[in-house]
Amino acid sequence: MPLILPEGLLDDSALAEEGIETLDSKHQTLHSKNERTGSKKSPQQAIRPLKVAIVNLMPNKEETERQFLKVLSDPILPVQIDLVRVVSHEAKNASQGHLDQFYKSLAEIRQDKYDGMLFTGAPLELLDYNEIDYWSELKDLFDFARENVYSTMFICWSAQAALYYYYGIKNSIVGQKIFGIFDYEKREDNQLVEGLDKTFSAPHSRWSCINEGEVASHPELKILASRPDTGVSIVTNQDSRQVFSFGHWEYNIDTLHKEYERDLSEHKDIQLPKNYYTDNSHQSIKSGWKKSGKVFFSNWLHHVLYQGSPYDLEKITEDLQAKVADYKTYDSQFKQANENS
């Protein structure tokens, strides 16, 4: 999907390097990944671009931007991207100028509607949620997503935080980092995993997990992939309005390698990433999981957003009001049942 990006976010060389196609803000000029400079005209789009917001919680904003833009880019349908940040936290690894130029706050998108919203991970799994300086603002963003976004995807730590906020499900700290490439058995032919092999792999990098039993007790949730040593890997609610992905399919091939070297330099108790290197030299890396990641994100865009979201985004609120009421009723009933048990 050609992306509609904030002007100046990536230059032509970066677009070519990542293989990202873009449209300008008028949705008319296609900047091809095959052209390092210049552009070519494409016919006026007959379809409305999907509108997707990326809430970037990672410290390294620019690297994370490029990773997610790459997996959301595909030459079939246009996707308009808004970058969103939390303002109650001072970003130490991104320039204020970059944030001011390319990012929006919750206040700035408050009146907007989105086909999709994606929350990135964050290196916060060892902290209690209430210890996080932007937890209150993040909860406001979660509320916004539930009432103004057709489908929201949560990645890694944000998936844990969202399951806790929406469903009261707590994570568990693990003794050894869940780190490497892990194989999963596809539980069912859900639209999100359509086209994936029966056994597929995904990269993980975290010090906490959510056990399958914690999720299985909620009738509103479905487990699409899980294993005992990593906990759940893909969870969705019944209508795919909420997607919780605990892996990092957006990672570049060498990201786990860089994390391993970083942890070693910081003298952390870190093991080699499992099933990641092809030999003992630690230089050759397996990359078969990248295809599965591309399929997964494409399924979310094509099958969930494009086929499900109303053409008139303003109707999202009408469409979701009944569902939000159902969620609130369910939350109340579930909490009451727990109190009585």
DRENDRENKOL-320278 format. One record per residue (C-alpha): residue in one letter; residue number from 1; x, y, z. Coordinates in steps of 0.1 Angstrom, whole numbers, plus 5000, padded with zeros to 4 digits. Layout:
# DRENDRENKOL-320278
+--------+-----+------+------+------+
| residu | num |    x |    y |    z |
+--------+-----+------+------+------+
|      a | NUM |    X |    Y |    Z |
...
+--------+-----+------+------+------+
# end
This chain:
# DRENDRENKOL-320278
+--------+-----+------+------+------+
| residu | num |    x |    y |    z |
+--------+-----+------+------+------+
|      m |   1 | 5000 | 5000 | 5000 |
|      p |   2 | 5015 | 5033 | 4990 |
|      l |   3 | 5019 | 5054 | 5022 |
|      i |   4 | 5008 | 5090 | 5026 |
|      l |   5 | 5035 | 5104 | 5051 |
|      p |   6 | 5041 | 5137 | 5068 |
|      e |   7 | 5061 | 5157 | 5043 |
|      g |   8 | 5099 | 5153 | 5047 |
|      l |   9 | 5097 | 5124 | 5071 |
|      l |  10 | 5118 | 5102 | 5048 |
|      d |  11 | 5139 | 5114 | 5018 |
|      d |  12 | 5141 | 5096 | 4985 |
|      s |  13 | 5171 | 5075 | 4994 |
|      a |  14 | 5155 | 5062 | 5026 |
|      l |  15 | 5123 | 5053 | 5007 |
|      a |  16 | 5144 | 5034 | 4981 |
|      e |  17 | 5164 | 5017 | 5008 |
|      e |  18 | 5133 | 5005 | 5027 |
|      g |  19 | 5113 | 4997 | 4995 |
|      i |  20 | 5085 | 5021 | 5005 |
|      e |  21 | 5061 | 5036 | 4979 |
|      t |  22 | 5044 | 5069 | 4988 |
|      l |  23 | 5017 | 5092 | 4976 |
|      d |  24 | 5018 | 5129 | 4982 |
|      s |  25 | 4992 | 5146 | 5003 |
|      k |  26 | 4968 | 5151 | 4974 |
|      h |  27 | 4971 | 5113 | 4967 |
|      q |  28 | 4981 | 5119 | 4931 |
|      t |  29 | 5019 | 5116 | 4928 |
|      l |  30 | 5034 | 5082 | 4933 |
|      h |  31 | 5070 | 5081 | 4945 |
|      s |  32 | 5082 | 5047 | 4935 |
|      k |  33 | 5106 | 5026 | 4954 |
|      n |  34 | 5124 | 5019 | 4921 |
|      e |  35 | 5133 | 5056 | 4916 |
|      r |  36 | 5158 | 5071 | 4939 |
|      t |  37 | 5150 | 5106 | 4927 |
|      g |  38 | 5120 | 5121 | 4909 |
|      s |  39 | 5085 | 5108 | 4907 |
|      k |  40 | 5059 | 5097 | 4883 |
|      k |  41 | 5022 | 5104 | 4880 |
|      s |  42 | 4996 | 5079 | 4888 |
|      p |  43 | 4958 | 5082 | 4881 |
|      q |  44 | 4937 | 5098 | 4908 |
|      q |  45 | 4928 | 5071 | 4933 |
|      a |  46 | 4893 | 5058 | 4932 |
|      i |  47 | 4894 | 5045 | 4967 |
|      r |  48 | 4897 | 5063 | 5000 |
|      p |  49 | 4931 | 5059 | 5016 |
|      l |  50 | 4931 | 5039 | 5048 |
|      k |  51 | 4938 | 5062 | 5077 |
|      v |  52 | 4962 | 5046 | 5102 |
|      a |  53 | 4979 | 5062 | 5133 |
|      i |  54 | 5011 | 5049 | 5148 |
|      v |  55 | 5015 | 5056 | 5185 |
|      n |  56 | 5053 | 5054 | 5188 |
|      l |  57 | 5063 | 5045 | 5224 |
|      m |  58 | 5098 | 5033 | 5216 |
|      p |  59 | 5128 | 5054 | 5226 |
|      n |  60 | 5144 | 5053 | 5192 |
|      k |  61 | 5116 | 5070 | 5173 |
|      e |  62 | 5131 | 5072 | 5138 |
|      e |  63 | 5143 | 5036 | 5137 |
|      t |  64 | 5109 | 5024 | 5148 |
|      e |  65 | 5091 | 5046 | 5123 |
|      r |  66 | 5110 | 5031 | 5094 |
|      q |  67 | 5103 | 4995 | 5106 |
|      f |  68 | 5066 | 5000 | 5108 |
|      l |  69 | 5063 | 5021 | 5077 |
|      k |  70 | 5081 | 4992 | 5058 |
|      v |  71 | 5056 | 4965 | 5070 |
|      l |  72 | 5026 | 4988 | 5063 |
|      s |  73 | 5037 | 4996 | 5028 |
|      d |  74 | 5023 | 4976 | 4999 |
|      p |  75 | 5016 | 4986 | 4962 |
|      i |  76 | 4979 | 4979 | 4963 |
|      l |  77 | 4960 | 5003 | 4985 |
|      p |  78 | 4971 | 5037 | 4998 |
|      v |  79 | 4975 | 5042 | 5036 |
|      q |  80 | 4976 | 5077 | 5052 |
|      i |  81 | 4999 | 5077 | 5082 |
|      d |  82 | 4997 | 5099 | 5113 |
|      l |  83 | 5025 | 5096 | 5139 |
|      v |  84 | 5013 | 5101 | 5175 |
|      r |  85 | 5034 | 5105 | 5207 |
|      v |  86 | 5028 | 5109 | 5244 |
|      v |  87 | 5035 | 5144 | 5256 |
|      s |  88 | 5037 | 5136 | 5293 |
|      h |  89 | 5071 | 5119 | 5287 |
|      e |  90 | 5103 | 5136 | 5277 |
|      a |  91 | 5118 | 5117 | 5248 |
|      k |  92 | 5156 | 5114 | 5253 |
|      n |  93 | 5165 | 5097 | 5220 |
|      a |  94 | 5146 | 5118 | 5195 |
|      s |  95 | 5151 | 5155 | 5187 |
|      q |  96 | 5123 | 5178 | 5198 |
|      g |  97 | 5124 | 5193 | 5163 |
|      h |  98 | 5116 | 5159 | 5148 |
|      l |  99 | 5087 | 5153 | 5172 |
|      d | 100 | 5073 | 5188 | 5167 |
|      q | 101 | 5075 | 5185 | 5129 |
|      f | 102 | 5062 | 5150 | 5124 |
|      y | 103 | 5042 | 5139 | 5154 |
|      k | 104 | 5007 | 5147 | 5168 |
|      s | 105 | 4994 | 5146 | 5203 |
|      l | 106 | 4961 | 5131 | 5216 |
|      a | 107 | 4948 | 5167 | 5218 |
|      e | 108 | 4955 | 5172 | 5181 |
|      i | 109 | 4938 | 5140 | 5169 |
|      r | 110 | 4909 | 5141 | 5195 |
|      q | 111 | 4883 | 5149 | 5168 |
|      d | 112 | 4897 | 5124 | 5142 |
|      k | 113 | 4886 | 5089 | 5133 |
|      y | 114 | 4909 | 5062 | 5120 |
|      d | 115 | 4905 | 5029 | 5102 |
|      g | 116 | 4935 | 5016 | 5123 |
|      m | 117 | 4957 | 5025 | 5151 |
|      l | 118 | 4990 | 5007 | 5160 |
|      f | 119 | 5007 | 5010 | 5194 |
|      t | 120 | 5044 | 5000 | 5194 |
|      g | 121 | 5062 | 4982 | 5221 |
|      a | 122 | 5083 | 4999 | 5248 |
|      p | 123 | 5111 | 4987 | 5271 |
|      l | 124 | 5089 | 4989 | 5302 |
|      e | 125 | 5079 | 4954 | 5311 |
|      l | 126 | 5097 | 4953 | 5344 |
|      l | 127 | 5078 | 4984 | 5357 |
|      d | 128 | 5045 | 4984 | 5374 |
|      y | 129 | 5020 | 5003 | 5351 |
|      n | 130 | 5014 | 5030 | 5377 |
|      e | 131 | 5051 | 5037 | 5379 |
|      i | 132 | 5052 | 5048 | 5342 |
|      d | 133 | 5051 | 5086 | 5339 |
|      y | 134 | 5027 | 5086 | 5309 |
|      w | 135 | 5004 | 5058 | 5321 |
|      s | 136 | 4975 | 5082 | 5325 |
|      e | 137 | 4979 | 5096 | 5290 |
|      l | 138 | 4983 | 5061 | 5276 |
|      k | 139 | 4950 | 5051 | 5292 |
|      d | 140 | 4934 | 5081 | 5275 |
|      l | 141 | 4948 | 5070 | 5242 |
|      f | 142 | 4934 | 5035 | 5248 |
|      d | 143 | 4900 | 5050 | 5255 |
|      f | 144 | 4903 | 5071 | 5223 |
|      a | 145 | 4912 | 5040 | 5203 |
|      r | 146 | 4882 | 5020 | 5216 |
|      e | 147 | 4857 | 5047 | 5206 |
|      n | 148 | 4872 | 5063 | 5174 |
|      v | 149 | 4892 | 5036 | 5157 |
|      y | 150 | 4878 | 5006 | 5137 |
|      s | 151 | 4907 | 4982 | 5147 |
|      t | 152 | 4937 | 4987 | 5170 |
|      m | 153 | 4968 | 4966 | 5170 |
|      f | 154 | 4990 | 4965 | 5201 |
|      i | 155 | 5026 | 4953 | 5199 |
|      c | 156 | 5046 | 4935 | 5226 |
|      w | 157 | 5046 | 4957 | 5258 |
|      s | 158 | 5016 | 4977 | 5246 |
|      a | 159 | 4997 | 4944 | 5241 |
|      q | 160 | 5004 | 4936 | 5277 |
|      a | 161 | 4994 | 4970 | 5289 |
|      a | 162 | 4962 | 4970 | 5268 |
|      l | 163 | 4951 | 4935 | 5280 |
|      y | 164 | 4956 | 4948 | 5316 |
|      y | 165 | 4937 | 4980 | 5310 |
|      y | 166 | 4908 | 4965 | 5290 |
|      y | 167 | 4905 | 4931 | 5306 |
|      g | 168 | 4924 | 4932 | 5339 |
|      i | 169 | 4949 | 4906 | 5327 |
|      k | 170 | 4983 | 4908 | 5344 |
|      n | 171 | 5016 | 4899 | 5330 |
|      s | 172 | 5043 | 4878 | 5346 |
|      i | 173 | 5080 | 4886 | 5349 |
|      v | 174 | 5102 | 4858 | 5336 |
|      g | 175 | 5136 | 4847 | 5349 |
|      q | 176 | 5153 | 4846 | 5316 |
|      k | 177 | 5145 | 4869 | 5287 |
|      i | 178 | 5122 | 4856 | 5260 |
|      f | 179 | 5146 | 4863 | 5232 |
|      g | 180 | 5149 | 4848 | 5197 |
|      i | 181 | 5128 | 4833 | 5170 |
|      f | 182 | 5100 | 4810 | 5181 |
|      d | 183 | 5077 | 4787 | 5161 |
|      y | 184 | 5040 | 4786 | 5167 |
|      e | 185 | 5011 | 4764 | 5156 |
|      k | 186 | 4983 | 4782 | 5140 |
|      r | 187 | 4952 | 4776 | 5162 |
|      e | 188 | 4925 | 4784 | 5136 |
|      d | 189 | 4921 | 4799 | 5101 |
|      n | 190 | 4913 | 4834 | 5114 |
|      q | 191 | 4915 | 4863 | 5089 |
|      l | 192 | 4946 | 4877 | 5107 |
|      v | 193 | 4967 | 4845 | 5101 |
|      e | 194 | 4952 | 4836 | 5067 |
|      g | 195 | 4980 | 4826 | 5044 |
|      l | 196 | 5005 | 4817 | 5072 |
|      d | 197 | 5019 | 4782 | 5072 |
|      k | 198 | 5004 | 4758 | 5098 |
|      t | 199 | 5037 | 4764 | 5117 |
|      f | 200 | 5051 | 4799 | 5115 |
|      s | 201 | 5078 | 4818 | 5134 |
|      a | 202 | 5080 | 4852 | 5150 |
|      p | 203 | 5108 | 4872 | 5168 |
|      h | 204 | 5103 | 4880 | 5205 |
|      s | 205 | 5123 | 4901 | 5229 |
|      r | 206 | 5109 | 4908 | 5264 |
|      w | 207 | 5113 | 4900 | 5301 |
|      s | 208 | 5076 | 4893 | 5307 |
|      c | 209 | 5047 | 4872 | 5293 |
|      i | 210 | 5010 | 4866 | 5297 |
|      n | 211 | 5001 | 4830 | 5304 |
|      e | 212 | 4975 | 4814 | 5281 |
|      g | 213 | 4952 | 4805 | 5311 |
|      e | 214 | 4949 | 4842 | 5320 |
|      v | 215 | 4935 | 4850 | 5285 |
|      a | 216 | 4914 | 4818 | 5280 |
|      s | 217 | 4891 | 4827 | 5309 |
|      h | 218 | 4878 | 4857 | 5289 |
|      p | 219 | 4851 | 4847 | 5264 |
|      e | 220 | 4856 | 4879 | 5245 |
|      l | 221 | 4892 | 4870 | 5236 |
|      k | 222 | 4906 | 4844 | 5211 |
|      i | 223 | 4941 | 4829 | 5212 |
|      l | 224 | 4955 | 4825 | 5178 |
|      a | 225 | 4991 | 4815 | 5188 |
|      s | 226 | 5007 | 4805 | 5221 |
|      r | 227 | 5034 | 4783 | 5236 |
|      p | 228 | 5043 | 4776 | 5273 |
|      d | 229 | 5078 | 4792 | 5272 |
|      t | 230 | 5067 | 4825 | 5257 |
|      g | 231 | 5030 | 4828 | 5267 |
|      v | 232 | 5005 | 4840 | 5243 |
|      s | 233 | 5018 | 4854 | 5210 |
|      i | 234 | 4987 | 4865 | 5191 |
|      v | 235 | 4954 | 4873 | 5207 |
|      t | 236 | 4923 | 4891 | 5193 |
|      n | 237 | 4888 | 4899 | 5204 |
|      q | 238 | 4859 | 4883 | 5186 |
|      d | 239 | 4855 | 4910 | 5159 |
|      s | 240 | 4892 | 4918 | 5155 |
|      r | 241 | 4887 | 4954 | 5167 |
|      q | 242 | 4915 | 4947 | 5191 |
|      v | 243 | 4946 | 4927 | 5180 |
|      f | 244 | 4974 | 4919 | 5205 |
|      s | 245 | 5007 | 4908 | 5189 |
|      f | 246 | 5035 | 4899 | 5214 |
|      g | 247 | 5062 | 4894 | 5187 |
|      h | 248 | 5082 | 4919 | 5167 |
|      w | 249 | 5075 | 4911 | 5131 |
|      e | 250 | 5084 | 4947 | 5123 |
|      y | 251 | 5120 | 4941 | 5133 |
|      n | 252 | 5148 | 4943 | 5108 |
|      i | 253 | 5167 | 4911 | 5103 |
|      d | 254 | 5196 | 4923 | 5124 |
|      t | 255 | 5176 | 4940 | 5152 |
|      l | 256 | 5179 | 4910 | 5176 |
|      h | 257 | 5216 | 4909 | 5169 |
|      k | 258 | 5220 | 4946 | 5178 |
|      e | 259 | 5199 | 4940 | 5210 |
|      y | 260 | 5221 | 4911 | 5219 |
|      e | 261 | 5253 | 4931 | 5215 |
|      r | 262 | 5237 | 4960 | 5235 |
|      d | 263 | 5228 | 4938 | 5264 |
|      l | 264 | 5262 | 4923 | 5264 |
|      s | 265 | 5278 | 4957 | 5265 |
|      e | 266 | 5256 | 4966 | 5295 |
|      h | 267 | 5266 | 4934 | 5313 |
|      k | 268 | 5231 | 4921 | 5314 |
|      d | 269 | 5224 | 4884 | 5320 |
|      i | 270 | 5215 | 4877 | 5284 |
|      q | 271 | 5216 | 4844 | 5264 |
|      l | 272 | 5221 | 4841 | 5227 |
|      p | 273 | 5188 | 4847 | 5208 |
|      k | 274 | 5172 | 4813 | 5202 |
|      n | 275 | 5169 | 4799 | 5167 |
|      y | 276 | 5183 | 4831 | 5153 |
|      y | 277 | 5219 | 4825 | 5141 |
|      t | 278 | 5226 | 4799 | 5115 |
|      d | 279 | 5260 | 4790 | 5129 |
|      n | 280 | 5284 | 4796 | 5158 |
|      s | 281 | 5299 | 4827 | 5141 |
|      h | 282 | 5269 | 4848 | 5151 |
|      q | 283 | 5272 | 4866 | 5118 |
|      s | 284 | 5247 | 4847 | 5096 |
|      i | 285 | 5211 | 4852 | 5106 |
|      k | 286 | 5179 | 4833 | 5098 |
|      s | 287 | 5153 | 4855 | 5081 |
|      g | 288 | 5124 | 4832 | 5072 |
|      w | 289 | 5101 | 4849 | 5097 |
|      k | 290 | 5100 | 4882 | 5077 |
|      k | 291 | 5076 | 4867 | 5051 |
|      s | 292 | 5052 | 4857 | 5079 |
|      g | 293 | 5053 | 4892 | 5093 |
|      k | 294 | 5045 | 4907 | 5060 |
|      v | 295 | 5015 | 4884 | 5056 |
|      f | 296 | 5002 | 4892 | 5091 |
|      f | 297 | 5003 | 4930 | 5087 |
|      s | 298 | 4988 | 4927 | 5052 |
|      n | 299 | 4960 | 4906 | 5066 |
|      w | 300 | 4952 | 4933 | 5091 |
|      l | 301 | 4952 | 4960 | 5065 |
|      h | 302 | 4933 | 4941 | 5038 |
|      h | 303 | 4909 | 4918 | 5057 |
|      v | 304 | 4902 | 4938 | 5089 |
|      l | 305 | 4906 | 4975 | 5079 |
|      y | 306 | 4898 | 4976 | 5042 |
|      q | 307 | 4869 | 4951 | 5043 |
|      g | 308 | 4855 | 4961 | 5077 |
|      s | 309 | 4859 | 4998 | 5082 |
|      p | 310 | 4831 | 5021 | 5068 |
|      y | 311 | 4839 | 5042 | 5038 |
|      d | 312 | 4827 | 5073 | 5057 |
|      l | 313 | 4850 | 5074 | 5087 |
|      e | 314 | 4825 | 5096 | 5106 |
|      k | 315 | 4802 | 5065 | 5108 |
|      i | 316 | 4828 | 5047 | 5128 |
|      t | 317 | 4814 | 5063 | 5160 |
|      e | 318 | 4779 | 5051 | 5151 |
|      d | 319 | 4791 | 5017 | 5142 |
|      l | 320 | 4811 | 5013 | 5174 |
|      q | 321 | 4787 | 5028 | 5200 |
|      a | 322 | 4769 | 4995 | 5204 |
|      k | 323 | 4801 | 4976 | 5206 |
|      v | 324 | 4816 | 4999 | 5232 |
|      a | 325 | 4784 | 4996 | 5252 |
|      d | 326 | 4788 | 4958 | 5250 |
|      y | 327 | 4824 | 4960 | 5261 |
|      k | 328 | 4814 | 4981 | 5291 |
|      t | 329 | 4786 | 4957 | 5301 |
|      y | 330 | 4810 | 4928 | 5297 |
|      d | 331 | 4837 | 4945 | 5318 |
|      s | 332 | 4811 | 4952 | 5346 |
|      q | 333 | 4798 | 4916 | 5345 |
|      f | 334 | 4833 | 4901 | 5345 |
|      k | 335 | 4845 | 4922 | 5374 |
|      q | 336 | 4814 | 4914 | 5394 |
|      a | 337 | 4818 | 4877 | 5388 |
|      n | 338 | 4854 | 4879 | 5399 |
|      e | 339 | 4844 | 4897 | 5431 |
|      n | 340 | 4818 | 4871 | 5439 |
|      s | 341 | 4841 | 4841 | 5432 |
+--------+-----+------+------+------+
# end
